[in-house]
Amino acid sequence: MERDEFLAEIRDRLEHAQQYAKGQHDRKHREVSFVVGQWVWVRLLHWPLASLDVKGRSKLGPRFFGPYRISEKIGDAAYRLDLPAGARLHNVFHVSLLKTFHGVPPSSAPVLPPIQHGRVCLEPEKVVRGRLARGIF
């Protein structure tokens, strides 16, 4: 009888631990779904660091790009987006990389920055001031 009581106690504790873990998981995770035709932002931090960042991660750089229109739902957790023709990205993204766009939808999809040799080619709008360092400008 002791063995049966011991096993019953272990099962109860295991079930309680599983319920607790599920509750903690559900607190931070939410079900997200989008509709075809909806506009979303795309998070590009994890995937193309080598191709979109000039010098690694930028603390003040953009976290999301877009907005882009959803053209197709693929399964429960993936969506196909209408990216520009010159984009060198795969156009299917997991739902965790998308964020809902709030506001007036743009008339056309935004253009991604140009990429050469796996790096973004950014040009400043204007030079505000220069600095002379060790006799070199």
N, C-alpha and C positions, 0 to 999 in steps of 0.2 A: 504494500500500500504506500510506503514511503516513496518508492520510485515513481508511482503514478502521480502523487501529489507534487513531487519535484518537477516532473515533466510538465504538468499543468501550470505550475508557477512560471516555468521558463517560457512556455507558450504565451502566457498572459503578458509577461514582461516584453517579449519580442513583439507582440502585437502592439503594445503601448509605444514602444520605441519606433515602430514603423509609422504609426499614426502621427507621432510627434514630428518625425522627419518629413512626412507628407505635408503637415501643416506649415512647417518652416519653408518648404519648397514653394508651396502655394502662396505664401505671403509675398514673395519676391517675383513670381512669374505670373504672367497674365496671358490670356488667350487673345491674340490679335489676328484680325482678318481684314482684308481689304477687298474692295469691289473693283471689277474691271472698269477702267476709265477714270479711276480715282488718281489724284496726284500725290506723290510721296517724295520725301527726301531719301537719299541713299547715303549710308555711312560707308566711307571708303578708308577707314583708318587701318583696319587689320589686313586687308588683302593687298593693295598695291603700294606698300610703303616705298619700295625701290623705284616704282615708276611714277608716282605722283608727288613725292616729297623731294625737295631739293637737297636738304641736309637733315635727313631723319625727321623725327616728329617735331612739329612746331606747336608750342603751347598755345599760341594765339591764332593758329591757322584754323581754317574751317573744318568742322567735324562732319558735316553733312553737305552733299552736293545735290544740285537739282533746282527745282522739282522736276520729276519725270512722271509720265503717265503710265499706269499699269495697263498692259495690253492683253495679258493672259494669266490665269491662275493655274499653277502647276502643282497638283497635290494639295496637301493641307498647309504646307509651310514654305512654299516657294512661289515667286511671281516673276513673270517676264515683263521687262520695262521697255518702253520706246526710247532707246538711247540715240544720240546723234550718230550719223553715218560714220564719222571719223573716230568714234570712240573705240579704244583698244581694250575694251572690257567685255567680259561675258555678260549677256543681258538678263541672266536669271539670278535672282538674289533671294536669300533666305529671309524670312519675315523678321528676324532679329536685326537685320541690317537696314530695315526700312522704318521710316517715321512719317506719320500723317502730315500732309501739307495743309495748313489752315490759311485761308485767304482766297483772293481772286486768282483763279488759274491763269497762268501765262498764256499768251496767244501762240507762242512757239516754245519748243523745248530749249533750255539753255545749252550753251556750247561748253564742252569740257575744255580745260586749258590744253594748249598744244604740247605734245610729248615728243622728244627727240632723244634717242639712245637711252630710253628708259627713265628719263627725267623730265620734269615740267619745265617748259621754257617760259618763264615769267619776265615781263618787261615792266619797269617802273613807269608810272605816268609822267612824273617829272622829278628832277633832282632838286631837293629843297636846299641842301647845302653840302659842301664838301669838307674834307678834313685832311690836313697835311700831317702825315706820320713819318718821321725819320727822313724828311726831305722828299718823300714820294707822295704824290697826290692820288 
